[in-house]
C-alpha cells in the first residue's frame, strides 16, 4: 500500500490549485490522481479568454491559466498519476485506483481532497420528445470537437439552455462559419454571466428566446429541425405558440452535475440542491479528513473562485493532518427567501481564523434588493445589491466577530429582501 499525506482526486483547476498550495505550505508528500492523459481538466478546451483576472490580474485563455499551475506542479516535482481511475474511497481514507501500469492498487491518505469537477446534464435528463437522430450533443462535447479535435459539429444550429458554455459555443460556432439560429432558454432569465450574454449573443445578433423550450426533435438519421414553444409560469409549453426551426444540430447547455459517485460510496452526505457534498467552514465533508473544492462541491462561474476554494481546502487538509479532527460544527447555515443554496452548510466559529466566505445563488433576478443575514430575529448583516441573478454567484464575507453573535439554535439564514 502506498502512503501519502494528501491525495487529490482530479487534476483540473481545483486539484492543481490545491496541490500547489499544499506544497508551498510545506506538505510535499502529495499525489494528484487524474483519469485523463493530461492535467488541466476542462480548461484545456476553453480556448477563449477571460480567465485569471482575479488570480493573476491579467486576461488568459483556459489552457494558459491551467499551464501556470501545471508549470508549478512540474517545478515542485509533485507526484502525478495520469490515466488513473479512482474506483473507491473509504471513510478511513483508503483510496483504491487502477491504471494500465500498476493494475489495481491502494493508497492510504492522511487527508483526501475531492476535485473531480462536474459533468453535463444529457438529453435523457430533460426528456425531450422526438426521434433519436445524429446531431444532438452537449455544449462541452461541441466545444471539444471544435477546439481540440478540429471538427465542426453542424452548420445550422439551435442551442437549448443559456449556460455559460452554451453561450460561448454560440459565438465560437458563429466564428467558425456555422449559423446559430437561436439560443432557447426555459427560464425567464439566462443562467449565464451577463458578460457572456453581451459578448457572445448580442454582439453577434444571435436571438435569445427566454421562457421557451424545445418540445420536439425531428429527423431520422440526422436532426432536421426542432419545434420550440413558449412556456407559462409553471414552465409548461403553450402549444399554440409552437414554431418549427430547421437545423442540423441541437446543442444542449442545460446544466452541470457535480461528479460525486465516489463521494456517495464513501458515505459522504450530499446537498440535494447543489449535488455536491455538505461541507463545514473548512470545506470538510461529513467524513472527517475528506475535503471538497471546485465544481465537485458547487458549480462555479469563474475559475479564479475555484482556485481560491482549492487553497482553502488545501490549508484545511494540512491543518487536519497536523492537528487532527476539528471542533464539531454547531451552527446550521440555511438558505432563506430568495436564496437557492448556501455553501458551507454548517460552521463552527471557533475553527475560523478571521473571516469566512459564503457562496450562494438567488432563485430569481432581483434589482435593488437587500441581501440579509439573520440569526433568529437579529440581523448580522444587510447589504444593498444592485442586481442579483441566478447566473452569477454571490459572495458574502463575514468576520469571526460578526458570526459570534449567531444563535446556536437558530443558526444563520441568508435571504433576499425586496422593496
C-alpha positions as CSV (number, residue, x, y, z in Angstrom):
1,X,0.0,0.0,0.0
2,X,1.2,3.5,-0.9
3,X,1.2,6.3,1.7
4,X,0.6,10.0,1.0
5,X,-0.1,12.9,3.4
6,X,-2.7,14.3,0.9
7,X,-4.3,12.6,-2.0
8,X,-6.0,14.9,-4.5
9,X,-8.6,13.3,-6.8
10,X,-8.8,15.3,-10.1
11,X,-6.2,17.2,-12.0
12,X,-8.3,20.1,-13.2
13,X,-8.0,23.7,-11.8
14,X,-9.3,22.7,-8.3
15,X,-6.9,19.8,-8.0
16,X,-3.9,21.8,-9.4
17,X,-4.6,24.7,-7.1
18,X,-4.9,22.5,-4.1
19,X,-1.6,20.6,-4.9
20,X,0.4,23.8,-5.4
21,X,-0.9,25.4,-2.2
22,X,-0.2,22.3,-0.1
23,X,3.3,22.1,-1.5
24,X,4.0,25.8,-0.9
25,X,2.8,25.4,2.7
26,X,5.3,22.6,3.4
27,X,3.4,19.4,2.7
28,X,5.3,17.7,-0.1
29,X,4.2,14.1,0.2
30,X,1.1,14.6,-2.0
31,X,-0.3,13.0,-5.2
32,X,-2.7,14.1,-7.9
33,X,-4.8,11.3,-9.5
34,X,-6.2,12.2,-12.9
35,X,-8.2,9.9,-15.2
36,X,-7.3,11.8,-18.3
37,X,-4.0,11.6,-20.1
38,X,-3.0,15.2,-19.2
39,X,-3.6,17.7,-16.4
40,X,-5.7,20.8,-16.8
41,X,-9.2,19.4,-16.8
42,X,-11.9,21.2,-18.8
43,X,-9.6,24.3,-19.2
44,X,-7.7,22.6,-22.0
45,X,-10.7,23.0,-24.3
46,X,-11.6,26.5,-23.1
47,X,-9.5,28.4,-25.6
48,X,-11.4,31.7,-25.2
49,X,-10.0,34.4,-22.9
50,X,-11.5,35.9,-19.7
51,X,-9.6,33.6,-17.2
52,X,-7.2,34.8,-14.5
53,X,-8.4,38.4,-14.0
54,X,-8.7,37.9,-10.2
55,X,-5.9,35.3,-9.7
56,X,-3.2,36.8,-12.0
57,X,-4.6,40.3,-12.7
58,X,-4.3,39.6,-16.4
59,X,-6.6,38.0,-19.0
60,X,-5.7,34.5,-20.0
61,X,-7.2,31.7,-22.1
62,X,-8.1,28.4,-20.3
63,X,-5.0,26.5,-21.4
64,X,-2.8,29.4,-20.3
65,X,-4.4,29.5,-16.9
66,X,-4.0,25.8,-16.4
67,X,-0.4,25.9,-17.6
68,X,0.6,28.4,-14.9
69,X,-0.3,25.7,-12.3
70,X,1.0,22.8,-14.4
71,X,4.4,24.5,-14.6
72,X,4.5,24.8,-10.8
73,X,3.5,21.1,-10.4
74,X,6.4,20.2,-12.6
75,X,8.8,22.6,-10.9
76,X,7.9,21.2,-7.5
77,X,8.0,17.7,-8.8
78,X,4.7,16.9,-7.3
79,X,3.6,13.2,-7.8
80,X,1.0,12.9,-10.6
81,X,-0.8,9.7,-11.7
82,X,-2.3,10.2,-15.2
83,X,-4.7,7.9,-16.9
84,X,-5.6,6.5,-13.5
85,X,-9.2,5.9,-12.4
86,X,-10.1,6.0,-8.7
87,X,-12.5,3.1,-8.1
88,X,-13.4,3.7,-4.4
89,X,-12.6,5.8,-1.4
90,X,-13.4,4.7,2.1
91,X,-14.3,6.6,5.3
92,X,-10.9,5.7,6.8
93,X,-9.3,7.4,3.7
94,X,-8.2,4.4,1.8
95,X,-8.1,5.1,-2.0
96,X,-8.4,2.2,-4.4
97,X,-7.4,3.0,-8.0
98,X,-6.4,1.3,-11.3
99,X,-4.2,2.1,-14.3
100,X,-2.6,0.1,-17.0
101,X,0.9,0.3,-15.5
102,X,0.2,-0.7,-11.8
103,X,-3.1,-2.5,-12.2
104,X,-5.3,-2.2,-9.1
105,X,-3.6,-0.6,-6.1
106,X,-4.4,1.1,-2.8
107,X,-3.2,4.3,-1.2
108,X,-3.5,5.3,2.5
109,X,-4.1,9.0,2.7
110,X,-3.7,11.4,5.7
111,X,-6.3,13.6,4.0
112,X,-8.2,13.4,0.7
113,X,-9.2,16.4,-1.4
114,X,-12.1,15.8,-3.8
115,X,-11.6,17.8,-7.0
116,X,-13.4,15.7,-9.6
117,X,-15.3,18.6,-11.2
118,X,-18.7,18.1,-12.9
119,X,-20.3,16.7,-16.0
120,X,-23.0,17.9,-18.3
121,X,-26.7,17.1,-18.0
122,X,-27.6,15.0,-21.1
123,X,-30.7,14.8,-23.2
124,X,-32.1,11.9,-21.2
125,X,-32.2,14.1,-18.0
126,X,-34.6,16.6,-19.6
127,X,-36.8,14.1,-21.6
128,X,-37.3,15.9,-24.9
129,X,-39.8,14.1,-27.1
130,X,-38.9,13.1,-30.6
131,X,-36.6,10.8,-32.6
132,X,-33.0,10.0,-31.8
133,X,-31.0,11.2,-34.8
134,X,-27.4,12.2,-35.0
135,X,-26.6,15.8,-34.3
136,X,-27.7,16.1,-30.7
137,X,-24.8,16.8,-28.3
138,X,-23.9,18.7,-25.2
139,X,-22.2,22.1,-25.3
140,X,-19.0,20.7,-23.8
141,X,-18.8,18.0,-26.4
142,X,-19.3,20.5,-29.1
143,X,-16.5,22.6,-27.6
144,X,-14.1,19.7,-27.6
145,X,-14.9,18.8,-31.2
146,X,-14.3,22.4,-32.4
147,X,-11.4,23.5,-30.2
148,X,-9.4,20.2,-29.7
149,X,-10.4,17.8,-32.5
150,X,-10.9,20.3,-35.3
151,X,-14.5,19.2,-36.3
152,X,-17.5,21.4,-36.9
153,X,-20.5,19.5,-35.5
154,X,-23.1,21.3,-37.7
155,X,-23.9,24.2,-39.9
156,X,-27.3,25.2,-38.8
157,X,-27.6,25.1,-35.0
158,X,-30.1,25.6,-32.2
159,X,-28.8,25.8,-28.6
160,X,-31.1,24.7,-25.8
161,X,-30.2,26.4,-22.5
162,X,-28.2,29.5,-21.8
163,X,-25.4,28.3,-19.5
164,X,-22.0,29.8,-20.0
165,X,-20.6,27.0,-22.1
166,X,-23.6,27.2,-24.4
167,X,-23.3,31.0,-24.8
168,X,-19.6,30.7,-25.5
169,X,-20.2,28.0,-28.1
170,X,-22.8,30.2,-29.8
171,X,-20.0,32.7,-30.5
172,X,-17.4,30.0,-31.3
173,X,-19.6,28.2,-33.8
174,X,-20.5,31.5,-35.5
175,X,-16.8,32.4,-35.8
176,X,-16.3,29.0,-37.5
177,X,-18.9,29.7,-40.1
178,X,-22.0,28.0,-38.6
179,X,-25.4,29.7,-38.3
180,X,-26.7,29.7,-34.8
181,X,-30.4,30.3,-35.3
182,X,-31.4,30.7,-31.6
183,X,-30.5,30.1,-28.0
184,X,-33.6,28.8,-26.3
185,X,-34.0,29.2,-22.5
186,X,-36.7,27.7,-20.4
187,X,-36.4,30.2,-17.6
188,X,-37.3,33.9,-17.8
189,X,-33.7,34.8,-17.3
190,X,-30.3,33.5,-18.6
191,X,-28.3,31.1,-16.5
192,X,-25.0,32.5,-17.8
193,X,-22.9,35.5,-16.9
194,X,-24.1,38.9,-18.2
195,X,-20.8,39.5,-19.9
196,X,-21.3,36.3,-21.9
197,X,-24.8,37.3,-23.0
198,X,-23.4,40.6,-24.3
199,X,-20.2,39.3,-25.9
200,X,-21.4,36.0,-27.3
201,X,-25.0,36.7,-28.3
202,X,-25.8,40.4,-28.6
203,X,-22.5,41.2,-30.4
204,X,-23.3,38.6,-33.0
205,X,-27.1,39.2,-33.3
206,X,-27.9,35.7,-32.0
207,X,-31.5,35.7,-30.6
208,X,-32.0,34.6,-27.0
209,X,-35.6,33.3,-26.6
210,X,-36.4,33.4,-22.8
211,X,-39.3,31.4,-21.4
212,X,-39.1,29.0,-24.4
213,X,-38.2,25.3,-24.7
214,X,-37.7,22.6,-27.3
215,X,-40.8,20.4,-27.4
216,X,-39.9,18.0,-30.2
217,X,-36.8,16.9,-32.2
218,X,-37.4,16.0,-35.9
219,X,-35.2,13.8,-38.1
220,X,-34.4,10.2,-38.7
221,X,-30.7,9.8,-39.5
222,X,-29.7,13.4,-38.8
223,X,-31.5,16.2,-37.0
224,X,-33.7,18.1,-39.5
225,X,-35.3,20.6,-37.1
226,X,-36.8,21.3,-33.8
227,X,-40.2,22.6,-32.6
228,X,-40.0,25.2,-29.9
229,X,-42.7,26.8,-27.8
230,X,-43.2,29.5,-25.1
231,X,-43.8,28.2,-21.6
232,X,-46.1,29.5,-18.9
233,X,-45.3,30.4,-15.3
234,X,-45.3,26.7,-14.4
235,X,-42.8,26.0,-17.3
236,X,-45.4,24.1,-19.2
237,X,-45.4,24.6,-23.0
238,X,-48.0,26.8,-24.5
239,X,-48.8,24.7,-27.6
240,X,-50.5,27.5,-29.5
241,X,-47.1,29.2,-29.6
242,X,-45.2,26.3,-31.2
243,X,-42.9,27.0,-34.1
244,X,-40.6,24.9,-36.2
245,X,-37.0,25.8,-36.7
246,X,-35.0,23.9,-39.3
247,X,-31.5,22.9,-38.2
248,X,-29.0,20.0,-38.4
249,X,-27.7,20.2,-34.9
250,X,-29.2,20.7,-31.4
251,X,-26.7,21.6,-28.7
252,X,-27.7,21.2,-25.0
253,X,-26.5,23.6,-22.4
254,X,-28.9,22.5,-19.7
255,X,-26.8,22.4,-16.5
256,X,-23.9,20.7,-14.8
257,X,-23.9,17.9,-12.3
258,X,-21.0,17.6,-9.7
259,X,-19.2,14.2,-10.1
260,X,-20.0,12.7,-6.7
261,X,-20.3,8.9,-7.3
262,X,-17.1,8.4,-5.3
263,X,-18.3,10.7,-2.6
264,X,-21.5,8.6,-2.2
265,X,-19.6,5.4,-2.0
266,X,-17.6,6.9,0.9
267,X,-20.8,7.7,2.8
268,X,-20.4,11.5,2.3
269,X,-23.6,13.4,2.8
270,X,-24.7,15.3,-0.3
271,X,-26.7,18.5,-0.6
272,X,-29.8,17.8,-2.8
273,X,-29.7,21.3,-4.2
274,X,-26.0,21.7,-5.2
275,X,-25.5,18.0,-5.9
276,X,-22.1,18.4,-4.0
277,X,-21.0,17.4,-0.5
278,X,-22.3,19.2,2.5
279,X,-19.3,20.9,4.0
280,X,-18.3,23.0,7.0
281,X,-16.2,26.1,7.2
282,X,-13.0,24.1,6.5
283,X,-14.6,22.6,3.3
284,X,-14.6,19.3,5.2
285,X,-17.3,16.8,4.2
286,X,-19.4,14.8,6.6
287,X,-16.5,12.2,6.7
288,X,-13.5,13.6,8.7
289,X,-10.4,14.2,6.7
290,X,-12.1,14.3,3.3
291,X,-12.4,17.8,1.8
292,X,-14.1,19.1,-1.4
293,X,-13.5,22.1,-3.6
294,X,-14.3,23.4,-7.1
295,X,-17.1,22.2,-9.3
296,X,-17.5,18.9,-7.4
297,X,-18.7,21.0,-4.5
298,X,-20.7,23.6,-6.3
299,X,-20.8,24.7,-9.9
300,X,-18.7,27.9,-10.3
301,X,-18.9,30.8,-12.8
302,X,-15.2,31.7,-12.6
303,X,-12.1,29.5,-12.4
304,X,-10.5,32.1,-10.2
305,X,-13.0,31.3,-7.5
306,X,-12.3,27.6,-7.9
307,X,-8.6,28.3,-7.2
308,X,-9.4,30.3,-4.1
309,X,-11.6,27.4,-2.9
310,X,-8.9,24.9,-3.6
311,X,-6.4,26.9,-1.4
312,X,-8.8,26.8,1.5
313,X,-9.3,23.0,1.0
314,X,-5.5,22.5,0.9
315,X,-4.9,24.5,4.1
316,X,-7.7,22.7,5.9
317,X,-6.3,19.3,4.8
318,X,-2.9,20.4,6.2
319,X,-4.4,21.5,9.4
320,X,-6.2,18.2,9.7
321,X,-3.1,16.0,9.2
322,X,-1.1,18.2,11.7
323,X,-3.7,18.8,14.4
324,X,-6.3,16.1,14.0
325,X,-10.1,16.4,13.8
326,X,-11.7,19.9,14.0
327,X,-14.3,21.0,16.5
328,X,-17.7,19.8,15.5
329,X,-19.9,22.3,13.5
330,X,-22.6,23.6,15.7
331,X,-24.3,26.4,13.6
332,X,-26.5,25.4,10.7
333,X,-26.3,27.7,7.6
334,X,-29.6,27.9,5.8
335,X,-31.0,29.4,2.5
336,X,-34.0,31.7,3.2
337,X,-36.3,33.7,1.0
338,X,-34.9,34.2,-2.5
339,X,-31.7,32.1,-2.0
340,X,-31.4,28.7,-3.6
341,X,-28.5,27.3,-1.5
342,X,-25.5,28.4,0.6
343,X,-22.0,26.9,0.9
344,X,-20.8,26.0,3.5
345,X,-23.9,24.5,5.1
346,X,-22.6,24.4,8.7
347,X,-19.9,26.1,10.7
348,X,-18.1,26.2,14.0
349,X,-16.9,29.8,14.7
350,X,-14.0,28.5,16.8
351,X,-12.4,26.9,13.7
352,X,-12.5,30.2,11.8
353,X,-9.3,32.3,12.0
354,X,-10.5,35.8,10.9
355,X,-13.4,35.6,8.4
356,X,-15.2,33.2,6.1
357,X,-16.6,33.5,2.6
358,X,-20.1,32.1,2.0
359,X,-21.1,31.4,-1.6
360,X,-24.7,31.2,-2.8
361,X,-27.1,31.7,-5.7
362,X,-30.5,33.5,-5.8
363,X,-33.6,31.8,-7.1
364,X,-34.6,34.7,-9.3
365,X,-33.5,38.0,-10.7
366,X,-33.7,40.8,-8.2
367,X,-33.0,44.5,-8.8
368,X,-32.1,46.9,-5.9
369,X,-32.7,44.3,-3.3
370,X,-31.3,43.9,0.2
371,X,-29.2,40.8,0.9
372,X,-29.6,40.0,4.6
373,X,-28.0,37.6,7.1
374,X,-30.1,36.8,10.1
375,X,-29.9,34.6,13.2
376,X,-33.3,34.4,14.7
377,X,-34.8,37.9,14.7
378,X,-31.3,39.5,14.8
379,X,-29.6,40.9,11.7
380,X,-26.0,40.0,11.4
381,X,-25.6,41.9,8.1
382,X,-27.6,43.8,5.5
383,X,-26.2,44.8,2.1
384,X,-27.8,46.7,-0.7
385,X,-27.3,44.8,-4.0
386,X,-28.0,46.5,-7.3
387,X,-28.7,43.2,-9.1
388,X,-28.8,39.6,-8.1
389,X,-29.2,36.9,-10.8
390,X,-29.0,33.1,-10.7
391,X,-26.3,33.1,-13.4
392,X,-23.8,34.9,-11.1
393,X,-22.7,33.5,-7.8
394,X,-23.0,35.8,-4.7
395,X,-20.0,36.1,-2.3
396,X,-20.6,37.2,1.3
397,X,-17.6,37.7,3.6
398,X,-18.4,37.5,7.3
399,X,-15.9,38.1,10.1
400,X,-15.5,35.9,13.1
401,X,-16.7,38.8,15.3
402,X,-20.0,39.0,13.4
403,X,-20.5,35.3,13.5
404,X,-20.0,35.1,17.3
405,X,-23.4,36.9,17.5
406,X,-25.2,34.0,15.9
407,X,-27.7,32.0,18.0
408,X,-26.6,28.3,18.0
409,X,-30.2,27.0,18.0
410,X,-31.5,29.4,15.3
411,X,-28.5,29.1,13.0
412,X,-27.7,31.6,10.2
413,X,-30.1,32.4,7.4
414,X,-29.2,34.2,4.2
415,X,-32.2,35.8,2.4
416,X,-33.2,38.5,-0.1
417,X,-35.5,41.3,1.0
418,X,-37.3,43.2,-1.7
419,X,-38.7,46.8,-1.7
